[in-house]
Amino acid sequence: MDISNGSVIVTGGAGGFGGATARRLAALGAKVVIADVNDERGEALAAELGNGSVYVRTDIMDEASMEAAVAKAVSLAPLRAAVITHGGPPPPDKGGRVINREGQRVSTAHFAQTVQVFLISAYTMSAIAAEAMAKNEPLASNQRGVIVNTASIAGFEGTPGQVPYGAAKGGIIAMALNMARDLAPIGIRSMAIAPGTFATFAYERMGLDKAQEMFGPMVLNPKRMGDPDEYAMLAQQIVENDFLNGTTIRLDAGQRFAA
Ligand SMILES: NC(=O)c1ccc[n+]([C@@H]2O[C@H](COP(=O)([O-])OP(=O)(O)OC[C@H]3O[C@@H](n4cnc5c(N)ncnc54)[C@H](O)[C@@H]3O)[C@@H](O)[C@H]2O)c1
């Protein structure tokens, strides 16, 4: 898909995956809406891109906020791609194991919040974006747009102690093909990327050196965490390659979580 005269929305656009993807898609000529709640990083990235791309403060917990961000993208140029890479507010209590070491179950509120952040909001943003793309004139390729969601290898084999997160990411994997089928008649593709362990802002608090020390050896080859630009390279390929549709691509250098 040619996005050079279009706009793109990237949720979590000020984050690791989102920022790297915004840079690559802006370099293809698209005006990017950086949809995030980190004002400082979002504004700085918009200034760096400098091609009419904008930061729009967007809370993925709020449907109206997501609608406004998509409307902003449409006002810049026809929306051709939505890349959904956000994090969100942490659950109200710690944990993730069905039953913790004290014998207590993970709260339903914890489960629900995790699913809200990583699955429901991704669905909502996908649907709002698809609604806007459906109004586009199709390109010569008969395509109107593409949606890229972010799953995780945790959605395939689970991360130990993270039942809610694995369930949410499994939902993203299930959604990719279903959504592709629904949107096929209007020329919109739907894909997902399932990353392994990547050095993004998500590991900022732990410290990237410590994270590399801990997670690098778990990766098959190369023995390091992924670089966010390696995610962005795949996102770019999905956007550009019309024959990628309806599936989730693992991007994990062979990493598998053990039980
Ligand atoms: N980093 C990894 O190893 C890894 C692996 C698999 C999947 N993922 C997934 O990738 C996605 C992005 O993660 P990342 O690693 O780039 O993290 P990141 O922390 O670098 O980026 C996440 C971004 O989301 C933003 N955000 C937080 N709350 C928000 C809200 N309410 N509304 C809008 N934006 C909000 C943050 O400000 C941040 O910029 C997540 O869905 C995560 O589950 C990450």
The ligand as an ORCA input file, in Angstrom:
! r2SCAN-3c Opt
* xyz 0 1
  N       8.552     -4.681     24.742
  C       8.269     -5.962     24.666
  O       9.101     -6.813     24.974
  C       6.927     -6.412     24.160
  C       6.756     -7.758     23.820
  C       5.539     -8.186     23.331
  C       4.500     -7.293     23.190
  N       4.670     -5.983     23.560
  C       3.531     -5.088     23.385
  O       3.912     -3.954     22.645
  C       3.046     -2.855     22.949
  C       3.872     -1.617     23.152
  O       4.813     -1.819     24.126
  P       6.275     -1.185     24.143
  O       7.164     -2.291     24.547
  O       6.574     -0.383     22.914
  O       6.128     -0.234     25.411
  P       6.464      1.311     25.603
  O       6.303      1.547     27.061
  O       7.757      1.670     24.972
  O       5.273      2.040     24.791
  C       3.962      2.035     25.201
  C       3.383      3.434     24.997
  O       1.993      3.410     25.375
  C       1.715      4.642     25.973
  N       0.522      4.606     26.821
  C       0.428      4.254     28.136
  N      -0.827      4.441     28.581
  C      -1.548      4.914     27.534
  C      -2.900      5.323     27.374
  N      -3.773      5.250     28.408
  N      -3.297      5.775     26.175
  C      -2.439      5.857     25.121
  N      -1.130      5.475     25.213
  C      -0.695      5.022     26.404
  C       2.968      4.976     26.784
  O       3.030      6.356     27.106
  C       4.067      4.509     25.851
  O       4.539      5.573     25.042
  C       2.186     -3.313     24.132
  O       0.943     -3.763     23.639
  C       2.974     -4.512     24.671
  O       2.128     -5.458     25.309
  C       5.858     -5.522     24.033
*
